[in-house]
Amino acid sequence: MAMYQSTNRLAGLAIATLLLVVVYSAYSNPIDRDTAEQKDSVVDRERQVEQRQRELSDLRRELSLLKNASNTRAYPEVKIRNEFDRKRILITGGAGFVGSHLVDVLMRDGHEVTVVDNFFTGRRKNVEHWIGHPHFELVMHDVVEPYMMECDEIYHLASPASPPHYMYNPVKTIKTNTVGTMNMLGLAKRTGARVLLASTSEVYGNPTVCLKAMQSIAFAITVPLRRRCPYVHPQPETYFGNVNPDGPRACYDEGKRIAETMCYAYSKQSGVEVRVARIFNTFGPRMHIGDGRVVSNFIIQALQDQAITVYGEGLQTRSFQYVSDLVAGLIALMNSDFDEPVNLGNPDEYTMIDFAKHIKEITGSSSEIIHKPATQDDPQKRKPDISRARQVLKWEPKVSVLDGLKRTIEYFRHELSAPTTRDENKHSHGVGGPYGNTIELPYINDEKKP
Ligand SMILES: NC(=O)c1ccc[n+]([C@@H]2O[C@H](COP(=O)([O-])OP(=O)(O)OC[C@H]3O[C@@H](n4cnc5c(N)ncnc54)[C@H](O)[C@@H]3O)[C@@H](O)[C@H]2O)c1
């Protein structure tokens, strides 16, 4: 009996052991365990792949939307040129008033244009119709820092141009015109590009010549004061100028004078090809609404039926050229073989008082014309002698002041009615102001200047 019991116990033990072995082997077989883990990871991977596929198809959809958008974007028509004909052109200050019109003409002519601008007075809006075009690049950059690119031509326009803008930060104006110009000449030296400097009639200052005879007492007694220092009028390129180096305009006037000097130093010493345009007062659409010079100030005041302010008696003169004429002159000069300075302006000359009356009449404004005290270093006579441009470039202005004014008045009328005008003015650097022959411009829409 005892033996039967022990045999049963042994058999029970053996079965239990067997069961344990079977269960253990079922759950602990390494091959099966690996397989299960692999299955899990395959499932995970499949999920990941599905997720990525979804992301990819989303991206594809976005891309095709973007492609469609860019395909349907309309650009102004451009001329088709082959690789050899097409120039790579850098325009500094290309988002500004003159620069943006130059961009338009060069782009339409089929060239590749890169604009470098720090947007101090320039606006993206001025060139936005080219953004995305394969021939066009807009780079936010300050020319005081070096800039590198391969190019064939450089139109160097970067510099504030109106008195309130260039007097806002005189040291920066000097740096832009000196260090900035040197950077562009350095780039031209490295790439072999030709550089055109946008200089200014301001290099002539208040264009008087003081006669040597003046030093004699007899002369001083006998000759009336205003005839002792006669005006050089109109101003030819051979006139060396009469600039006050310490006055409020000096940062700009002397900045441009040294910029010209640098051009000729680089030309002589390093063989850089330079062109120097001495630009006289220019006006037209895309002028900054806070430009502060006489054309925009008179128009804005007249359109708002505010007093049109003339500084001094208003007998000082200016001559005005329409922007399309200037752009044609700049391109003609760049493409010419002539490397001495060339005046670009319209000799049609007005006294400020007559000009104020003229604008009042064209706009049909009820503004009254008022006088304020004359300002420091305001040039009394300004009229270009353009015989050189006529002779070497076969260039002369084509748009009459009246036609140009009509287009410009339309532009300002639109700007004043645009909802962004108020905000843009808040950011402009010194609207108007009693500088040169500019007038103090009340803040647009009667807002108080902050
Ligand atoms: N408009 C005129 O009547 C006139 C007359 C004489 C000379 N000029 C010259 O023509 C050029 C263009 O004048 P505009 O009337 O178009 O003036 P603007 O102020 O409209 O344009 C100047 C452009 O240069 C940019 N700029 C200024 N400083 C810069 C810097 N450090 N780096 C990069 N960009 C900078 C501004 O943001 C702007 O886009 C200027 O060099 C000016 O001196 C103009």
The ligand as a Gaussian input file, in Angstrom:
#p B3LYP/6-31G(d) Opt

LIG

0 1
 N       15.614000     112.279000     -55.156000
 C       16.400000     113.293000     -55.400000
 O       15.911000     114.395000     -55.689000
 C       17.883000     113.139000     -55.353000
 C       18.677000     114.258000     -55.645000
 C       20.049000     114.108000     -55.583000
 C       20.621000     112.898000     -55.279000
 N       19.836000     111.828000     -55.008000
 C       20.497000     110.575000     -54.632000
 O       19.828000     109.483000     -55.222000
 C       19.816000     108.368000     -54.326000
 C       18.396000     107.875000     -54.119000
 O       17.605000     108.926000     -53.600000
 P       16.039000     108.763000     -53.325000
 O       15.403000     110.058000     -53.588000
 O       15.533000     107.548000     -54.007000
 O       16.045000     108.559000     -51.758000
 P       15.327000     107.450000     -50.874000
 O       15.511000     107.874000     -49.469000
 O       13.943000     107.219000     -51.350000
 O       16.180000     106.162000     -51.205000
 C       17.385000     105.860000     -50.558000
 C       17.406000     104.376000     -50.274000
 O       18.629000     104.020000     -49.646000
 C       18.340000     103.175000     -48.535000
 N       19.441000     103.323000     -47.571000
 C       19.781000     104.403000     -46.833000
 N       20.852000     104.145000     -46.072000
 C       21.217000     102.853000     -46.328000
 C       22.228000     101.997000     -45.853000
 N       23.117000     102.406000     -44.932000
 N       22.277000     100.727000     -46.321000
 C       21.392000     100.285000     -47.235000
 N       20.400000     101.043000     -47.721000
 C       20.311000     102.334000     -47.289000
 C       17.004000     103.658000     -48.016000
 O       16.341000     102.725000     -47.218000
 C       16.282000     103.941000     -49.328000
 O       15.677000     102.794000     -49.832000
 C       20.479000     108.863000     -53.037000
 O       21.811000     108.449000     -53.028000
 C       20.404000     110.354000     -53.134000
 O       21.466000     110.963000     -52.453000
 C       18.472000     111.931000     -55.031000

